[in-house]
Amino acid sequence: MRKLVHTEIIPIRWGDMDAIGHVNNTLYFRYMEQARVGFYERMGLNEHGRALPPDCGPVVINSSCTFLRPLKYPGDVEVRFSIGEPGRSSLVTFYEMRPTQDPGQLYAEGQAKAC
């Protein structure tokens, strides 16, 4: 089961492009990270660990991304952030990435597991 809990709109920067003319694959992981951080901040779990014990916070132990279509500059990417069922000590998060100018098309999907 997945539950959509957050949507983040992120500008695609000119510097996100690679020599081929589309967003470099590594940036998709940054987009996922930004959506995850946006959700944590909205929940009161910011980079300073508020609402958590000192020096404690979710740590990503693996992540993956399936690239379906190339994102391109200029534009914005909408990242839909969903969570799965919590485990004993981990949580799997899911991501869908679509350019705001073509919201009906899925361009990439990913997931990350944190504990």
N, C-alpha and C positions, 0 to 999 in steps of 0.2 A: 504494500500500500504506500502510495506517495501522497503528500499533501503540499500544495503550493502555499508557501508562507511569505514570499517576498519577490518583488520584481525590481530590478535595478536597470536604469538606462545609463549607458556609458558611451561617451563620445569616442568614435574611432579617430585616432590621431594620425596625421600624415606619417609620423615616425613609426607607426605600427606596421607599415607596409614593408614588404620585402622586395628584392630585386625583380621578382616575377610580377609584382603589381597587385598583390593581395595581402591581407593581414597575415603576418607570420604565425605559424602554428603555435609557437610558444605563448603568444599573446592571449590565446583562448583560455589558457590556464590563469592568466592574470585577470581576465574578465570574470572567470568563475570565482577567483579569490576575492575580487572586489564585491561581488554579489554576496558572498558568504560574510565578509566583514561588514557590509551594509546591514545585513540581517542581524548579526551579533550586536552591532551598535544600537540598532532599533530596539533590541531586547535588553539593553543596558549592560552588555558584555563588551566593553570597548578594549582598546589596546593597553589600557592601564589595569585591566583585570577587575574593574568595578563589578560588584555583585559576585565575585569569585574570590577565593583565598589568594593572597599574594603569590605571584609567580606561578599561577595555575591558569590553565585555559585549554580549549580544544586544540589538539595537535593533529594535523592531517597525516595519516600513515600511508595512504595511497590515493592516486587520482588517475582518471583516464578521460579521454576525449575522442569522440568519433566526429571527423570532419566530413560534412556532407556537401557543402557548397562554400566557395571562398567569400569571406567578408571583404569589403573594399572601402577605401576612403573616397569621398567624404561620407559621413553618416553617423548614426548612433546604433549601438547594438542593445537590444533588450535581452536581459538575462533573467530567466524565470528560475527561481530557486525553490526547490521542493525538498522535504525531508521524508525519510522512510521511517519504519518502525524502529525505535531505539533498541539496541542490544543491551547486554549486561554492562558493558563499558565502552560502547561505541555507537556511532550514529552515521548512517550513510545519507549523503545529500546528493541531489540530482539537479542538473542544469540543462536548460534549453536556451539556445542563442539564436536570435532572429534580428535582422536589421529592421529598424523602425519603419523604413520605407517599403519593406516587403514582409509585414508581420505574419502573413499566412504561410510563409515558407520556413521550415526548420533548416538552419544552416549548420548547426553543430549541437551535439548533446554530450554531456559528460556526467561524471559522478566522482565523489570523493568520500573517503571513509575517515572519520576523525574519532579520536578517543580522548 
